[in-house]
Amino acid sequence: MSAQPFVPPPYPYDRLDALAKHAAAHDGGVIDLSIGTPCDPPTPAVVAALSSSNSERGYPPSIGSEPLRSAARDWMQRRFGIDVALSQIAACVGSKEFVATAPQYMKLRRPDRDTVLFPAVSYPTYEMGAILAGCRPVAVPMNAAGGLDLAAISAADAARALMLWVNSPSNPTGALDDLSAAATWGRTHGVTVFSDECYVEFTWQRAGESILQHGLDGVVALHSLSKRSNLAGVRVAFYAGDKDVVTYLKEVRKHVGMMVPGPAQAAGVVALNDDAHVAAQREVYAKRLRRTAEILSKWSGVAVPQPAGGFYLWFDARDGWQFAEKLAREGGALVSPGDFYGAGGANNVRVAVVQPDAKIEMLAKRLGV
Ligand SMILES: Cc1ncc(COP(=O)(O)O)c(C=O)c1O
């Protein structure tokens, strides 16, 4: 049987176009709570660094400049109390490209394995990265706490697995996973665990954690400045952990020409070296999460719990698309139906609290609550 040609599926957010038309009919326009794109400004020092690094004319180092990797190392030391050698840290062009491309490189390294394991309710790029690599994407069921049900992974899938993705705090659920258990599972089965920690600065029930706190061998942590420092447009992220895996990926990515632009690297240094703006942003999200939940539950009668981490509300609305459409018509707001994150999320809705407070209050007014 010949292989089928790859046809990219509709991009999840493009599926909201029909709802956007209803929302746009409101005076004041759409209140977009769908994509998790930050709306608050980065700090002025970070923006200034973008135009003063004098790094435009030469090629930037693919692995990340020494100052960028040092800033990443220092942040991990301050934030998690871990020591990671500079040689075990490297830059990526935001974390999405890393999520989408790591499986193809990992497969070349271990041609005997063909399976990518990822959380059943999760950021869609874990599955897409597997598909783009020609790998078998296998969704790992979620346990009652919203983490990976590692015991549900069959022996056959474990034996074929190239990598396991874990994401804590989770997009979309906000759940905090057991990273120690994920690291142990990976070491037991000889499967590299990739831990996407891009929301780690925003946790509400316990301190943010890195998988690297449970040892560096066999694990790679992925961090991004997009959410932490409101820099999604600048594209700075990094990965760190297992010596062999990081060295391998660094080398491959040099050949591919994956490079964070020099001015962006310079801005990343300033952002990583400052924690005060993150503390302030945390307060902003905490307040917005509470207020938006209050508005939506008053209007709909549906319980809207606070997440354990992240900046998304995730709740059972019985039918995610129906709720999203009603909210677009009556409140002019766009939210993400839960099936964007896997079939298991179909009853749910994800609301990103990424609009300024005035827009959130505009929503309350439109909904009459
Ligand atoms: C879980 C998760 N990982 C990775 C990303 C990608 O972020 P970026 O590419 O901006 O670093 C996102 C963005 O929404 C995300 O939710």
The ligand as an ORCA input file, in Angstrom:
! r2SCAN-3c Opt
* xyz 0 1
  C       1.842     24.177     26.151
  C       2.460     25.119     25.189
  N       3.693     24.862     24.739
  C       4.294     25.679     23.854
  C       3.670     26.823     23.402
  C       4.390     27.667     22.382
  O       4.780     28.888     22.840
  P       5.983     29.675     22.156
  O       6.250     29.033     20.835
  O       5.502     31.060     21.987
  O       7.150     29.558     23.080
  C       2.389     27.140     23.840
  C       1.706     28.339     23.344
  O       0.556     28.579     23.547
  C       1.771     26.263     24.774
  O       0.552     26.506     25.246
*
